[in-house]
Amino acid sequence: MQALAAHFETAFSTEGARIYLDEVQRPLSFADVEPIAHCQISLEGEALEQAENLAILDTDLVSTMIYSRHYYGECKKWIVDMAVSRMANLYLLCDIGVPWTGDGLHRDQGKTEQRLQLHQAFISELDRIQARYEILSGDADTRLEHATTIIEAYL
C-alpha cells in the first residue's frame, strides 16, 4: 500500500493493530480491540488531514471490526457503528494467492483454510455494508498495477 501511496503522491496510513502490537509486545486479546480502534482512528485522521483528494489506508475500522469478530467472535457496538459511518469510498482487498508471511499479528499461522475463511469474512462484511470493493490478485507488481488502474478509473 505504501507503493500505491507513493505512486499517487498522497498520504498513507498504516495498520493500527501493528503499531499497537509493537507497543505492548504481547499476544493480543479482545480487551485490546478498543485501544487498537482508537489508534486506527488517529492514524486515519492524520492521513485524511494530509491528503488532498486521495488517502491510502492500509486498514480502517471496517478491518478492525472484521478481525475482532474473526478472532474473538464479537466487536464492540461503537466500533461497528463508527466503522460503517466512516466507511471508505473504495476498498482494495487482496486475495490469498500470495504466500503468507508471519507478522506477529495474525494467529492463523498462514493455514490456507483460515486465510480463506478470513478472506470470505471480509467479502461478506463488505457486501453487507454495501461497500465498493475490488479484489486484487497476482504477485505484488500485478496487484500494484491493478490497484493503480482501479484508483485512476475511480478518480
C-alpha positions as CSV (number, residue, x, y, z in Angstrom):
1,M,0.0,0.0,0.0
2,Q,2.9,2.4,0.6
3,A,3.9,1.9,-3.0
4,L,0.4,2.8,-4.1
5,A,0.5,6.0,-2.0
6,A,3.9,6.8,-3.4
7,H,2.6,6.4,-6.9
8,F,-0.2,8.8,-6.3
9,E,1.9,11.1,-4.2
10,T,-0.6,11.0,-1.4
11,A,-0.9,10.3,2.3
12,F,-0.7,6.8,3.7
13,S,-1.9,5.3,6.9
14,T,-0.5,2.1,8.3
15,E,-2.3,-0.6,10.3
16,G,-3.2,0.5,13.8
17,A,-3.0,-3.1,15.2
18,R,0.6,-3.5,14.1
19,I,1.6,-0.3,15.9
20,Y,-0.3,-1.3,19.0
21,L,1.3,-4.8,19.0
22,D,4.8,-3.2,18.7
23,E,4.0,-1.1,21.8
24,V,2.5,-3.8,24.0
25,Q,4.8,-6.7,23.0
26,R,2.4,-9.5,23.9
27,P,-0.3,-11.6,22.4
28,L,-3.5,-9.6,21.7
29,S,-6.9,-10.2,23.3
30,F,-10.4,-8.9,23.0
31,A,-9.5,-6.2,25.5
32,D,-7.0,-4.8,23.0
33,V,-9.6,-4.2,20.3
34,E,-10.8,-0.8,21.6
35,P,-7.2,0.6,22.0
36,I,-6.5,-0.7,18.5
37,A,-9.6,1.1,17.2
38,H,-8.6,4.3,18.8
39,C,-5.1,4.0,17.3
40,Q,-6.7,3.3,13.9
41,I,-9.0,6.3,14.1
42,S,-6.0,8.5,14.9
43,L,-3.9,7.2,12.0
44,E,-6.8,7.6,9.6
45,G,-7.4,11.1,10.8
46,E,-3.7,12.1,10.2
47,A,-3.8,10.6,6.7
48,L,-7.0,12.3,5.8
49,E,-5.7,15.7,7.0
50,Q,-2.6,15.4,4.9
51,A,-4.4,14.2,1.8
52,E,-5.8,16.5,-0.9
53,N,-8.3,14.2,-2.7
54,L,-7.0,10.7,-2.0
55,A,-5.6,8.9,1.0
56,I,-4.4,5.3,1.0
57,L,-5.2,3.4,4.2
58,D,-3.7,0.0,4.8
59,T,-6.6,-0.8,7.1
60,D,-9.5,1.1,8.7
61,L,-12.2,0.4,11.3
62,V,-14.0,-2.0,9.0
63,S,-10.9,-4.1,9.1
64,T,-10.7,-3.8,12.9
65,M,-14.3,-4.9,13.2
66,I,-13.8,-7.9,10.9
67,Y,-10.7,-9.0,12.7
68,S,-12.4,-8.6,16.1
69,R,-15.3,-10.8,15.0
70,H,-13.0,-13.3,13.4
71,Y,-10.6,-13.8,16.3
72,Y,-12.9,-13.0,19.3
73,G,-16.4,-13.7,18.0
74,E,-17.6,-10.2,18.8
75,C,-16.9,-6.5,18.3
76,K,-17.9,-3.5,20.4
77,K,-21.0,-1.8,19.1
78,W,-19.4,1.7,18.9
79,I,-16.6,0.3,16.7
80,V,-19.2,-1.3,14.4
81,D,-21.3,1.9,14.2
82,M,-18.2,4.1,13.6
83,A,-16.8,1.6,11.1
84,V,-19.9,1.9,8.9
85,S,-20.2,5.6,9.3
86,R,-16.6,6.2,8.3
87,M,-16.6,3.6,5.5
88,A,-14.1,4.3,2.7
89,N,-15.2,5.1,-0.8
90,L,-13.3,2.1,-2.2
91,Y,-11.7,-1.0,-0.7
92,L,-8.9,-3.0,-2.4
93,L,-9.0,-6.5,-1.0
94,C,-6.0,-8.7,-1.7
95,D,-6.8,-12.4,-2.4
96,I,-4.9,-15.2,-0.7
97,G,-2.8,-16.1,-3.7
98,V,0.5,-14.7,-2.3
99,P,2.3,-17.0,0.2
100,W,1.6,-16.0,3.8
101,T,4.3,-14.3,5.8
102,G,4.2,-14.2,9.6
103,D,3.9,-10.7,11.1
104,G,3.2,-11.3,14.8
105,L,-0.4,-10.2,14.5
106,H,-2.4,-13.0,12.9
107,R,-2.8,-16.2,14.9
108,D,-3.8,-18.4,12.0
109,Q,-0.2,-19.4,11.1
110,G,-0.9,-19.0,7.4
111,K,-3.1,-22.0,7.1
112,T,-4.9,-21.9,3.8
113,E,-8.3,-22.8,5.3
114,Q,-8.1,-20.0,7.9
115,R,-6.9,-17.5,5.3
116,L,-9.8,-18.4,3.0
117,Q,-12.2,-18.1,5.9
118,L,-10.9,-14.6,6.8
119,H,-10.9,-13.5,3.2
120,Q,-14.6,-14.7,2.9
121,A,-15.4,-12.8,6.1
122,F,-14.0,-9.6,4.5
123,I,-16.1,-10.2,1.3
124,S,-19.3,-10.9,3.3
125,E,-18.9,-7.9,5.5
126,L,-18.1,-5.5,2.6
127,D,-21.2,-6.9,0.9
128,R,-23.3,-6.5,4.0
129,I,-22.4,-2.8,4.5
130,Q,-22.6,-2.2,0.7
131,A,-19.0,-1.1,0.4
132,R,-17.5,-0.7,-3.0
133,Y,-14.5,-3.0,-3.4
134,E,-12.3,-4.7,-5.8
135,I,-10.3,-7.9,-5.3
136,L,-6.6,-7.8,-6.2
137,S,-4.9,-11.0,-7.4
138,G,-1.4,-11.9,-8.6
139,D,2.0,-11.1,-7.4
140,A,2.9,-7.7,-5.8
141,D,3.7,-6.0,-9.1
142,T,0.5,-7.2,-10.7
143,R,-1.6,-6.1,-7.7
144,L,0.0,-2.7,-7.7
145,E,-0.6,-2.3,-11.4
146,H,-4.3,-3.4,-11.0
147,A,-4.8,-1.2,-7.9
148,T,-3.4,1.8,-9.8
149,T,-5.7,1.2,-12.7
150,I,-8.7,0.9,-10.4
151,I,-7.9,4.1,-8.5
152,E,-7.3,6.1,-11.7
153,A,-10.6,5.0,-13.0
154,Y,-12.3,5.9,-9.7
155,L,-10.7,9.4,-9.6
